Amino acid sequence: MWSWVAHRITGVLIFFFLFAHVLDTALVRVSPSSYDTVIATYKNPVVNLLEVGLVAAVLFHALNGIRIVLIDFWASGPRFQRQMLYTEIVLWVILVVPGTFYMLKHTVETLFGSAS
């Protein structure tokens, strides 16, 4: 049940991101200086946190979509849906944790200075 809800929520969030992305990219044709201003606002730590959330949402949505396809089109899919959900969650954590570290590394170094 909760994977169904999370799949819908991540789908809506991804849609709104894509909508905003198309709009801000379209600014380059209308007003390049406005586009530069918008892009400059994206270079702050808060937006970096939102990007990490976006990557996590896209990854969950993709993995859950694969699980749904397997449940629908594999004859034994419904019987193994719980195991596939647990596998999906483990894969998601395995991929999100190092991805988050990599994505936030630059922001942390910018805010607090590098260790070296």
N, C-alpha and C positions, 0 to 999 in steps of 0.2 A: 504494500500500500504506500509506504513512504517513498519508495523508489519511484513510484508512479508520480507522486506529488513533486518530488525533486526533479524528475525529468521534465515536467511541465514548467516548473519555475525556471530551471536553467534554460529551457527553450525560449521562454519569454525574455529573459535577461539577454541572451545572445541576440535575439531579434532586435531589441532596443539598442544594443551596442552597434550592430550592423547598420541600423538606421542612422544613428549619430555619426558613425564612421563615413557613411555615404554623404551625409550633409556637410561634415567638416572638410571632406576631400573635395566636394563640389565648390567650396569657397575659393579654391585656387583659380578657378576660371572666372569667378565674379570679382574677387578682390584679393590679390596675392598678399597684401599687407595684413588683411584680416586673417587669412590662412596662417601666416607666420605667427600672429598673435595667439591664435587658437593652439597651434602646435607648441608654442612656448609655454602655455598653461599646462600642457600635458607633461612637462618635464619637472614635476615636483613629486615628493615622496608619497603624497596621498594618492595620486594617480597611479603610481607604481603599485601600491597596495591593491587598487582596483584592477590593475592588469593581472596581478597574481590571482585575484578572485575570478577574473574572466577566464584565465587559463584553466583553473580548477573546474569551473563550470563547463567549459567546452569539453574537457577531458571526461568529466562525469557523464555528460550528455552523450558523448560518442561511445563510451564503454557501455552505458546502459542501453543505448540504441542497438549495439551489437547483441547484447543479451536478449533484448526483445525480439530481434530477428531470429535468433537461435530458438527461442521459445516458440515462435510462430511457425517456423519452417523446418525444424528438426523434430522428427517423430517423438523422440524421447525428451524434448525440450521442457514440457510442463513438469515432468517427473524430476528434473534436475534444476529447476529454476532457483531454488534456495541456495544450492551449491554454487550456481553461476553468479548469484548476487554476492555471496561471500568472496568469490574469486574476483569479481569486479571491484569490490571495495578494497581488497588487498592490492590489486594492480593499481588502483587509483592512488592509494597512499604511497606505494612504491614509486610512482611517477611524480606525484605532486610534491612530496617532501624535498627531493633534490632539486626539482624545478623551482620551488619557492626559494630555496637557499640561493640558487644561481641568480634568480631574478632580483632578490632583495640585496644581494651582496654589494652591488654598485650604490644603491641608495644608502645603505648603512655606512659605507665608506665615505660617501659624500657628506652625510650628516655628522658622523663622528670621527672621521679621519681613518686612514688605512692603518693596519697593524704594523706595517713595515716602515 
